[in-house]
Amino acid sequence: NVLDNHLGAEVSAETVATKQDALDYLTWTFFFRRLHKNPSYYGLEISSEEHNTVAAQQLANEYMVEMVDKSLSELAESGCVTMHSNGDVDPTPLGKIMSYYYLAHKTIRHLIKHAKPNATFAEALAWMCSATEYDELPVRHNEDLINAELSAALPLKAEDAMSGLPMWDPHVKAFLLLQAHFSRIDLPISDYVGDQTSVLDQAIRILQASIDVLTELGFNSSCGMMITLLQCVKSARWPEDGPLAMLPGVEPPRERQRLSSSKNPKPKDLVEATTTPRKEMENVLHKQLSLAPPQQPRAFKALSALPQLRVNVSDVTALGLNVTVARLNPALNREFHMYAPRFPKPQSEGFFLVVADTKTDEVLALKRISWHVPTQGKQASQPNPKPTSRSKIRLPPADGERMVSVKVVSDGYIGMEWHVEDVEIPAPPKVVDDGLKKKQG
């Protein structure tokens, strides 16, 4: 399995382009030397009389050829490489995703096997927790009993979502620890605190890779659900807790009640909350969310960290379009740290730019946006910069006109997104053959 992933990375980097390259790569490793010194450790049976003979060398070479064949076949089954009959090996988009995020190819395999359109939150969480990266999450003596109690107390039952895996399975434990993180509940034993941090440490890259894989498969709705899951991991809240539940001192039951008690609650989301007048927000926090005035400054400080964006689409052609995203309010720091007090490590503000076909719900393009402050010029000296990002988006070819939606989604604040709907992409110009023109004339 370790060799599979190493070879996958080398194929993606295009340093290994054939089976022979893979064998040559192995000869430069410490494994090659150890195989000849201690073959039985690696499962190669060579008698003591045969050591250091030509026959032993031949057996070791055959063993390595078999290993390379098996590893490349495994990678091909996971969709991470393409093998050709002449021995050539090509990387695939999925293989490049695997290599970029340092993931096991079996994580990619599980996702493409189970991925489908319109995934639920529970399905997205189960896909993520089934990652090979959680194979080694410790499950100690009697922790299966603790896991069963946790599962009974949490919204999503592991028995239903995790395909009947036993309570002592590390993937079930990851599934429960993430739910506990969203619910912000105290964990039953101190060991679980360290385990939860370990799960969260791996979570970001697994989720980002999953978003890229679902984009590659074209599943817009499932890709959106995976982005929602990433937001929940960073914000430590459930999607249905309500937008203001991320503020310090606000309890989810009160926020849910605020949303359900009115047909048109204000603010309805975090984008609206950033532009709601302070007096109005004070009223909402005090009267509807029972947040006393002395507690409100912390909530307003968290609100001031949220971005206010302007999204513009320009230069629309059949081949693509340009998107400009500008932050209208100053950041609180030059590192653009987002408000995520429950996440173990500081997280920088980031966004996904998603272009989707309005008719088919297919993802046509996805790009990450992060802020960059120049080290020279006027903005370099500003302690609280207002950055701008410009993206050139290439679209896959199409026969006629089509309508697309452009969406900018926060990667950390639940439900925070900006839309430009009904962008009309013109049909590509028709090329008329000169020879045909002359015949017609």
Residue, then its C-alpha position, 0 to 999 in steps of 0.5 A: n500500500v505504501l509503495d502504491n502511493h509512492l508510485g502514484a506520486e511519482v507518476s503524477a509528477e511524471t518522473v515515472a512514465t513506464k513500468q521500467d521507470a518504476l523498477d528503476y525508481l525502486t532500485w534507488t531506494f533503501f528497500f532494494r538494498r534491504l530486500h537483498k540483505n533480508p529477503s524473508y522479512y519482505g516475504l521473499e523465500i530464498s534459502s541460505e545456500e542461495h544467498n548472494t547467487v545469480a539465482a537469488q538476484q533473479l528471484a529478487n528481480e522477479y519479486m520487484v517486477e511483481m510488486v510494481d505490476k501489483s501496485l500499478s494495477e491497484l492505482a489503475e483500479s482507483g482511477c489514479v493512473t492509466m496503464h497501456s499495453n506497451g508498458d507506458v503509464d500516464p497520470t490521471p486527474l484523480g491521481k494528481i489530486m491524490s498526490y497533491y493532497y498526500l492521500a492514499h489512493k484507496t481514499i480516492r477509490h472509496l469516494i469514486k465508488h460511492a459518489k453520487p449526485n445530491a448527496t445528503f450531509a450524512e452521506a458526505l460525512a460518511w464518505m469523508c470518515s471512510a478515508t484510509e487516513y483514519d485507519e490508524l485512529p486508536v480505538r482502545h479497550n472498551e471504547d466500543l461501549i463509549n462509541a455506542e453511547l456517543s452514537a445514541a446521543l448524537p444526531l446521526k447514528a453510526e449504525d445507519a450511516m457507516s454501512g454497518l461497521p462495528m463500534w470498534d472501527p476507527h472510521v466509526k470513531a472518526f464519524l462520532l468525534l466529528q459530530a461531537h465537534f459540530s455539537r460542541i459537546d464535552l467528550p466522555i474521556s480525556d483520550y478522546v480530546g487528543d483523538q478528536t484533534s487528530v481527526l480534525d488535523q486530517a479533515i481539511r485535506i481529505l475534504q478539499a481532495s473530496i471537493d476536487v474529486l466530486t468536481e472532476l465527476g461533475f456532481n455540483s450538488s454533492c460538491g456543494m454538500m462537501i463544501t458545507l461539511l468543510q464549513c461545519v468542520k471549521s465553524a464547529r456547528w451543524p448546517e441547521d444550527g442557523p447563521l448566528a449560532m457561530l457567534p460567541g454566546v449564541e445557543p443553537p436552539r434560540e437561533r433555530q427558534r429565531l429563524s422558524s418564528s418568522k417567514n422573513p427573518k433578518p438577518k437570514d444569513l451571514v452575508e446579510a448579517t455583515t451589512t445589518p445596522r448595529k442597532e438592529m443587530e443589538n436588538v436581534l442579539h438581545k431580544q431574540l437570542s437573549l444575549a445581554p449587552p455586556q456579552q455583545p461586544r464579543a459577538f460584534k468582534a466575531l461579526s467584524a471578522l466576516p468578509q463583505l465581498r463584491v463579485n463581478v463577471s466580465d469578458v464572457t466568451a464561448l471559451g470562458l469568463n473573468v471573475t473579480v472578487a473584492r473584499l470591501n471591508p478591511a481584514l482584522n489581520r494581515e494573515f486573514h485568519m477567520y473566526a474559528p475558535r473551536f478549530p485546533k489550528p488558525q485557519s485563513e479565510g478562503f473561498f471556492l469559485v464555482v461555475a455550474d451549468t444552470k440546466t444540468d447542475e454540472v460543475l464546469a469549473l472550480k477554483r480556490i481563492s485566497w487573499h494575497v497582499p503585495t509586499q511592495g506598493k501602497q497596500a504593503s504598508q496597510p495593517n488591515p488590507k482590502p484585497t482583490s482577486r482576479s480569476k480567468i475561468r476556462l469553460p469546457p467546449a459546448d455546441g450552442e449557447r448556455m446559461v451558467s451560474v457563478k458562485v463564490v462560497s466561503d470555505g469556513y463560514i456556514g452558508m456564506e456565499w455570493h451569487v451571480e445568476d444567469v450568465e449567458i455564455p454565447a455559442p462558439p463561432k461557426v467555422v465555414d470551410d473555404g473549399l465548401k464556400k467556393k463549391q457553393g459559389 
